[in-house]
Amino acid sequence: MKLLYRFHRWISAICALFFLLLCLTGLPLIFSGDIYRWNEVDERPSFGELSYQELWSGATAGLARIASEMPERDVDVISTDTERGVLLYSLTWQEENGTARRARVAYAPVQDELVPWRGTHVKSPALASFMGTMHNLHLKMSMGRSGMIFLTVMCFLSFLSIVGGILLYPFFMRQRLFGGTRGGMSAGNFFDWHNFLGMITAVWAGLMTLSGVAIAAYIIGHGSYRADVEAALPVDIHNQEPIAYEEMISYAADHFPTQRLLYLANVREDEPAVMTLTDEGHPSMFRGQEIYLIRTEEGLTHITQPMPRWLTLCDSLRTLHLYNHDTMPLKLIWAVLDMLTIVVIVSGFAGWFQRHRRKKEIPPVLTDGTRPITAMWSMPALFALLSIIGMTAPLSYAETGDSIGTVAWGCCLLLMIYLWQRGRR
């Protein structure tokens, strides 16, 4: 037990400040979508959800509209937004003074409507800068790739610290009342809060750190995967003829019929055209298999490699971090969980500091008698079950899942308040 305690203490000491940074920067990012939408002067267009197939079937019509209405502009990238029902065309052109310009327009195939995608003006540049800084700190510590790798290591150590705290729980709570807090500013009171809130937030914080590691590993790993595919390209590329977007869409449908097309890029004749498709077994991936197209004398040919399986595993964990708190009630609950995790981190440091001051301790709040091990774990197990439901239900049952998740998290918070009231000295 002493070895486990030292492991938990020193691992926590190493990573706690960085875990605190992730919690503090992650708090405003919970509401990032709402903040970005409020801050936009021109709201992005939305025409209703469409499938990938419906969108790409209208790509030719969109290209025709752009060629007719904006003949001086070249399309170098086409991507999709299925939720808003639009294809996104990235345009490049040169001003009269020779300045290169870029912009994006959205094309709605059903409505045959071509509209600007996003304005460059925001209501509050300071707010936009703040959110950008929070995102950069949260993902990379504003240090680029090296910062991302470092934070990934700290995030994994935080996960180990959480696991260590769970394993230590029965040693500290043999006869103590779960939720009992003795009051005051003593080390014991800080550790009461540390143990109590730590077990309540354990599943949420553990899954957030684990999925955070998976997201960073996916970004880094996908970059390495692309580099491996590009390494297999011929040294000298010369397309016999330009490769049209219509050909790329048709080629994807013929050669990769089970995969969804996400992205097209068509460049100069001495470079390959690029297609990004979802992984064959995981069509929900936001980055997928890279396909490079080259036109030889025999016709179009492609160069690619299957994505490594571990990347698809990392991508599946991404949803636990990003896509299970879309409604405002869930976002507010996540904000509370984030703040409770901050309290867990701070109370651990405060308890350690107060212990070294050797102040007189108030006796802990004890149970009425000796409890079996099953009774000791009953409340933490209930919180863990409700947390798992709250994390997974919004991903599994569409709109009903959001309600189930909200109820589960609401029960967690109400039970926490009840146990705190019961255990106050």
C-alpha positions as CSV (number, residue, x, y, z in Angstrom):
1,M,0.0,0.0,0.0
2,K,2.9,2.4,0.8
3,L,4.4,1.7,-2.6
4,L,1.0,2.5,-4.3
5,Y,0.6,5.6,-2.3
6,R,4.0,6.9,-3.3
7,F,3.3,6.1,-6.9
8,H,0.0,8.0,-6.7
9,R,1.6,10.9,-4.9
10,W,4.6,11.4,-7.1
11,I,2.8,10.8,-10.4
12,S,0.3,13.4,-9.3
13,A,3.0,15.8,-8.3
14,I,4.6,15.5,-11.8
15,C,1.4,15.9,-13.9
16,A,-1.0,17.8,-11.6
17,L,-0.2,21.3,-12.9
18,F,-0.5,20.2,-16.5
19,F,-3.8,18.4,-15.7
20,L,-5.0,21.6,-14.1
21,L,-4.0,23.5,-17.3
22,L,-6.1,21.0,-19.3
23,C,-9.1,21.5,-17.0
24,L,-8.9,25.3,-17.0
25,T,-8.4,25.6,-20.8
26,G,-11.0,22.9,-21.4
27,L,-13.7,24.7,-19.4
28,P,-14.4,27.5,-22.0
29,L,-13.9,25.0,-24.9
30,I,-17.0,23.0,-23.7
31,F,-19.0,26.0,-25.0
32,S,-16.7,26.7,-28.0
33,G,-19.4,26.0,-30.6
34,D,-21.9,28.3,-28.9
35,I,-19.3,31.0,-28.5
36,Y,-18.1,30.8,-32.1
37,R,-21.7,30.9,-33.4
38,W,-22.5,33.9,-31.2
39,N,-19.3,35.7,-32.3
40,E,-19.9,35.3,-36.0
41,V,-21.2,38.4,-37.8
42,D,-22.5,36.4,-40.7
43,E,-24.0,33.0,-39.7
44,R,-22.9,30.1,-41.7
45,P,-25.6,28.8,-44.0
46,S,-27.4,25.5,-43.3
47,F,-29.8,23.7,-45.6
48,G,-30.6,20.6,-43.6
49,E,-28.7,17.3,-43.3
50,L,-27.7,15.3,-46.4
51,S,-25.8,12.1,-47.0
52,Y,-22.3,12.0,-48.5
53,Q,-23.8,10.4,-51.7
54,E,-26.4,13.2,-52.1
55,L,-23.7,15.9,-51.7
56,W,-21.2,14.5,-54.1
57,S,-23.9,13.8,-56.7
58,G,-24.3,17.6,-56.9
59,A,-20.5,18.4,-57.1
60,T,-20.5,18.8,-60.9
61,A,-23.4,21.3,-60.7
62,G,-21.6,23.3,-58.1
63,L,-18.4,23.4,-60.2
64,A,-20.5,24.6,-63.2
65,R,-22.0,27.4,-61.1
66,I,-18.6,28.6,-59.9
67,A,-17.2,28.5,-63.4
68,S,-20.1,30.6,-64.7
69,E,-20.3,33.1,-61.8
70,M,-16.6,33.3,-60.8
71,P,-14.6,32.4,-63.9
72,E,-11.4,34.0,-62.6
73,R,-11.3,31.7,-59.5
74,D,-9.8,28.2,-59.4
75,V,-11.2,25.4,-57.2
76,D,-8.3,23.7,-55.4
77,V,-10.2,21.8,-52.7
78,I,-13.7,20.3,-52.3
79,S,-15.0,19.0,-48.9
80,T,-18.3,18.3,-47.3
81,D,-20.5,19.4,-44.4
82,T,-23.3,16.8,-44.2
83,E,-25.0,18.4,-41.2
84,R,-25.5,21.6,-43.0
85,G,-26.2,19.9,-46.4
86,V,-23.4,21.7,-48.4
87,L,-20.3,21.1,-50.4
88,L,-17.4,23.5,-49.5
89,Y,-15.3,24.8,-52.4
90,S,-12.0,26.4,-51.6
91,L,-11.2,29.1,-54.2
92,T,-7.9,30.8,-55.1
93,W,-7.2,33.8,-57.3
94,Q,-4.9,36.7,-57.7
95,E,-5.8,40.4,-57.3
96,E,-4.7,43.0,-59.8
97,N,-1.8,43.9,-57.6
98,G,-0.6,40.2,-57.7
99,T,-1.8,39.4,-54.1
100,A,-2.9,35.7,-53.8
101,R,-6.3,35.4,-52.2
102,R,-8.3,32.5,-50.8
103,A,-12.0,32.1,-49.8
104,R,-14.6,29.3,-49.5
105,V,-18.1,29.1,-50.8
106,A,-20.9,26.7,-50.0
107,Y,-23.0,25.0,-52.5
108,A,-26.4,23.4,-51.6
109,P,-27.2,20.7,-54.2
110,V,-30.9,20.4,-53.4
111,Q,-31.5,24.1,-53.6
112,D,-28.9,24.7,-56.3
113,E,-27.7,27.7,-54.3
114,L,-24.2,29.1,-54.0
115,V,-23.5,31.2,-50.9
116,P,-20.4,32.6,-49.0
117,W,-19.4,30.1,-46.3
118,R,-18.0,32.3,-43.6
119,G,-17.3,36.0,-43.2
120,T,-13.9,37.2,-41.8
121,H,-15.5,39.6,-39.3
122,V,-16.4,38.8,-35.8
123,K,-18.3,40.7,-33.1
124,S,-15.4,40.5,-30.6
125,P,-11.8,39.9,-32.0
126,A,-10.6,39.6,-28.4
127,L,-13.1,36.8,-27.7
128,A,-12.0,35.0,-30.9
129,S,-8.3,35.4,-29.9
130,F,-9.0,34.1,-26.4
131,M,-10.8,31.0,-27.7
132,G,-8.0,30.4,-30.2
133,T,-5.4,30.7,-27.4
134,M,-7.4,28.3,-25.1
135,H,-7.6,25.7,-27.9
136,N,-3.9,26.1,-28.7
137,L,-3.0,25.7,-25.0
138,H,-5.3,22.8,-24.5
139,L,-4.0,20.8,-27.5
140,K,-0.4,21.9,-27.8
141,M,0.5,24.3,-24.9
142,S,1.2,26.8,-27.8
143,M,4.4,24.8,-28.5
144,G,3.4,23.0,-31.7
145,R,4.0,19.3,-32.2
146,S,6.5,19.0,-29.3
147,G,3.9,20.6,-27.0
148,M,1.3,18.2,-28.1
149,I,3.6,15.2,-27.4
150,F,4.5,16.6,-24.0
151,L,0.9,17.2,-23.0
152,T,0.0,13.7,-24.3
153,V,2.5,12.2,-21.9
154,M,1.2,14.4,-19.0
155,C,-2.4,13.4,-19.9
156,F,-1.4,9.7,-19.7
157,L,0.3,10.2,-16.4
158,S,-2.9,11.9,-15.2
159,F,-4.8,8.8,-16.2
160,L,-2.4,6.7,-14.2
161,S,-2.8,9.0,-11.2
162,I,-6.6,8.6,-11.4
163,V,-6.3,4.8,-11.5
164,G,-3.9,4.9,-8.5
165,G,-6.4,7.0,-6.5
166,I,-9.2,4.5,-7.2
167,L,-6.9,1.6,-6.0
168,L,-6.1,3.6,-2.9
169,Y,-9.7,4.3,-2.0
170,P,-10.4,1.2,0.2
171,F,-7.3,1.8,2.3
172,F,-8.3,5.4,3.2
173,M,-12.1,4.6,3.6
174,R,-12.2,1.5,5.8
175,Q,-14.4,3.1,8.5
176,R,-14.9,6.5,7.1
177,L,-18.3,7.8,5.8
178,F,-18.3,8.4,2.1
179,G,-19.0,12.1,1.7
180,G,-18.0,12.9,5.2
181,T,-16.1,16.2,5.5
182,R,-14.8,17.4,8.9
183,G,-14.6,21.1,8.1
184,G,-11.9,23.7,8.7
185,M,-8.6,24.2,6.9
186,S,-6.8,21.1,8.1
187,A,-5.1,18.6,5.9
188,G,-7.7,16.0,6.8
189,N,-10.6,18.2,5.5
190,F,-8.8,18.8,2.2
191,F,-8.2,15.1,1.8
192,D,-11.8,14.4,2.7
193,W,-12.8,16.5,-0.3
194,H,-10.1,15.0,-2.4
195,N,-11.3,11.5,-1.8
196,F,-15.0,12.3,-2.1
197,L,-15.0,14.3,-5.3
198,G,-12.2,12.2,-6.7
199,M,-14.4,9.1,-6.7
200,I,-17.3,11.0,-8.1
201,T,-15.4,12.4,-11.0
202,A,-13.1,9.4,-11.5
203,V,-14.9,7.9,-14.5
204,W,-15.4,11.2,-16.2
205,A,-11.8,12.4,-15.6
206,G,-10.4,9.0,-16.5
207,L,-12.2,8.8,-19.8
208,M,-11.4,12.4,-20.6
209,T,-7.7,11.8,-20.1
210,L,-7.7,8.5,-21.9
211,S,-9.6,9.9,-24.9
212,G,-7.4,13.0,-24.9
213,V,-4.4,10.8,-25.3
214,A,-6.2,9.0,-28.1
215,I,-6.9,12.2,-29.9
216,A,-3.3,13.4,-29.8
217,A,-2.1,10.0,-30.8
218,Y,-4.5,10.0,-33.7
219,I,-3.3,13.4,-34.9
220,I,0.3,12.5,-34.6
221,G,-0.2,9.0,-36.0
222,H,-2.2,10.1,-39.0
223,G,0.5,12.5,-39.9
224,S,3.0,9.7,-39.9
225,Y,0.6,7.5,-41.9
226,R,0.3,10.2,-44.6
227,A,4.1,10.5,-44.7
228,D,4.4,6.8,-45.3
229,V,1.9,6.9,-48.2
230,E,3.7,9.9,-49.7
231,A,7.0,8.1,-49.4
232,A,5.7,5.5,-51.9
233,L,5.0,8.2,-54.6
234,P,7.2,8.3,-57.6
235,V,10.0,10.8,-57.5
236,D,9.0,12.5,-60.8
237,I,5.3,12.9,-61.4
238,H,3.8,14.2,-64.6
239,N,0.2,13.7,-65.3
240,Q,-0.5,13.1,-68.9
241,E,-3.7,15.2,-68.7
242,P,-5.3,17.3,-65.9
243,I,-7.4,15.2,-63.5
244,A,-10.9,16.5,-63.2
245,Y,-12.9,16.5,-60.0
246,E,-15.7,14.6,-61.8
247,E,-13.2,11.8,-62.6
248,M,-12.0,11.7,-59.0
249,I,-15.5,11.3,-57.7
250,S,-16.3,8.5,-60.3
251,Y,-12.9,6.8,-59.5
252,A,-13.7,6.7,-55.7
253,A,-17.2,5.2,-56.4
254,D,-15.7,2.5,-58.7
255,H,-12.6,1.5,-56.6
256,F,-13.7,2.3,-53.0
257,P,-17.5,1.7,-53.1
258,T,-17.8,0.9,-49.3
259,Q,-16.0,4.1,-48.2
260,R,-17.3,7.6,-47.9
261,L,-15.6,10.4,-49.8
262,L,-14.5,13.3,-47.5
263,Y,-12.1,15.5,-49.4
264,L,-10.7,16.2,-52.9
265,A,-7.7,18.3,-53.8
266,N,-6.5,18.9,-57.3
267,V,-3.2,20.6,-57.9
268,R,-0.5,21.0,-60.6
269,E,0.3,18.5,-63.3
270,D,3.5,17.6,-61.5
271,E,1.8,16.6,-58.3
272,P,-0.8,13.9,-57.6
273,A,-4.5,14.6,-57.0
274,V,-5.6,13.7,-53.5
275,M,-8.7,12.0,-52.2
276,T,-9.5,11.4,-48.5
277,L,-11.9,8.6,-47.7
278,T,-13.2,7.2,-44.5
279,D,-11.7,4.0,-43.2
280,E,-13.6,1.1,-44.7
281,G,-14.6,-0.4,-41.3
282,H,-15.2,3.0,-39.6
283,P,-17.2,5.4,-41.8
284,S,-17.6,8.0,-39.1
285,M,-13.9,8.9,-39.0
286,F,-13.2,12.6,-39.6
287,R,-9.8,11.8,-41.2
288,G,-9.4,8.7,-43.2
289,Q,-7.5,6.8,-45.9
290,E,-5.3,9.0,-48.2
291,I,-5.6,8.2,-51.9
292,Y,-3.1,9.7,-54.4
293,L,-4.2,9.8,-58.1
294,I,-1.8,9.9,-61.0
295,R,-2.6,9.9,-64.7
296,T,-0.3,7.7,-66.7
297,E,-0.4,6.6,-70.3
298,E,-2.6,3.7,-69.2
299,G,-5.0,6.0,-67.4
300,L,-5.7,6.9,-63.8
301,T,-3.9,4.9,-61.1
302,H,-3.8,5.3,-57.4
303,I,-1.3,4.9,-54.5
304,T,-2.4,4.3,-51.0
305,Q,-2.0,2.2,-47.9
306,P,-4.7,0.9,-45.5
307,M,-4.9,2.8,-42.2
308,P,-3.3,1.1,-39.2
309,R,-5.9,-0.5,-36.9
310,W,-4.7,1.4,-33.8
311,L,-5.6,4.6,-35.5
312,T,-9.2,3.5,-35.8
313,L,-9.2,2.6,-32.1
314,C,-8.0,6.1,-31.2
315,D,-10.6,7.6,-33.4
316,S,-13.4,5.6,-31.7
317,L,-12.3,7.1,-28.3
318,R,-12.4,10.6,-29.8
319,T,-16.2,10.6,-29.5
320,L,-16.1,10.3,-25.7
321,H,-14.2,13.6,-25.6
322,L,-16.1,15.6,-28.2
323,Y,-19.5,14.4,-29.2
324,N,-21.4,13.3,-26.1
325,H,-22.4,16.8,-24.7
326,D,-24.1,18.6,-27.6
327,T,-27.0,20.0,-25.6
328,M,-26.8,23.0,-23.3
329,P,-27.9,21.0,-20.1
330,L,-25.1,18.5,-20.8
331,K,-22.6,21.2,-21.4
332,L,-23.4,22.8,-18.1
333,I,-23.1,19.5,-16.3
334,W,-19.7,19.0,-18.0
335,A,-18.6,22.4,-16.8
336,V,-19.6,21.4,-13.2
337,L,-17.6,18.1,-13.6
338,D,-14.6,20.1,-14.9
339,M,-14.7,22.4,-11.9
340,L,-15.1,19.5,-9.5
341,T,-12.0,18.0,-11.1
342,I,-10.2,21.2,-10.5
343,V,-11.2,21.1,-6.8
344,V,-9.9,17.5,-6.7
345,I,-6.5,18.7,-8.0
346,V,-6.3,21.7,-5.8
347,S,-7.5,19.9,-2.6
348,G,-4.8,17.3,-3.1
349,F,-2.1,20.0,-3.2
350,A,-3.7,21.9,-0.3
351,G,-3.9,18.7,1.9
352,W,-0.3,17.8,1.2
353,F,0.8,21.4,2.1
354,Q,-1.3,21.5,5.3
355,R,0.0,18.1,6.4
356,H,3.6,19.4,6.3
357,R,2.5,22.3,8.6
358,R,1.5,19.6,11.1
359,K,-1.7,21.4,12.3
360,K,-3.9,19.7,14.8
361,E,-6.3,17.4,13.1
362,I,-10.1,17.0,13.6
363,P,-11.1,13.3,13.7
364,P,-12.6,12.0,10.5
365,V,-16.3,11.4,10.0
366,L,-16.8,7.6,10.7
367,T,-19.5,5.1,9.8
368,D,-21.6,3.5,12.6
369,G,-19.7,0.2,12.4
370,T,-17.4,-1.9,10.4
371,R,-18.5,-2.3,6.8
372,P,-17.9,-5.1,4.4
373,I,-15.9,-4.4,1.3
374,T,-19.1,-4.5,-0.9
375,A,-20.7,-1.7,1.2
376,M,-17.5,0.4,0.9
377,W,-17.7,0.3,-2.9
378,S,-21.4,0.6,-3.2
379,M,-21.5,4.4,-3.6
380,P,-18.5,4.7,-5.9
381,A,-19.8,1.9,-8.0
382,L,-23.2,3.7,-8.4
383,F,-21.4,6.9,-9.4
384,A,-19.3,4.9,-11.9
385,L,-22.4,3.3,-13.4
386,L,-24.2,6.7,-13.7
387,S,-21.1,8.3,-15.2
388,I,-20.7,5.5,-17.9
389,I,-24.4,6.0,-18.8
390,G,-23.9,9.7,-19.0
391,M,-20.8,9.4,-21.2
392,T,-22.2,6.7,-23.6
393,A,-25.9,7.3,-23.9
394,P,-25.7,10.5,-26.0
395,L,-23.6,8.5,-28.5
396,S,-25.9,5.6,-28.8
397,Y,-29.5,6.7,-28.8
398,A,-29.7,9.9,-30.9
399,E,-31.8,12.6,-29.2
400,T,-33.2,10.2,-26.6
401,G,-29.6,9.5,-25.6
402,D,-29.1,13.2,-24.7
403,S,-32.0,13.0,-22.3
404,I,-30.8,9.7,-20.8
405,G,-27.3,11.2,-20.3
406,T,-28.7,14.4,-18.7
407,V,-30.8,12.3,-16.3
408,A,-27.8,10.1,-15.4
409,W,-25.5,13.1,-14.7
410,G,-28.3,14.9,-12.9
411,C,-28.7,11.9,-10.6
412,C,-24.9,11.9,-10.0
413,L,-24.9,15.6,-8.9
414,L,-28.1,15.3,-6.7
415,L,-26.6,12.2,-5.0
416,M,-23.4,14.0,-4.4
417,I,-25.2,16.9,-2.8
418,Y,-27.2,14.5,-0.6
419,L,-24.1,12.6,0.6
420,W,-22.3,15.9,1.3
421,Q,-25.3,17.2,3.4
422,R,-25.4,13.9,5.3
423,G,-21.6,13.8,5.9
424,R,-21.1,17.4,7.1
425,R,-19.7,17.7,10.6
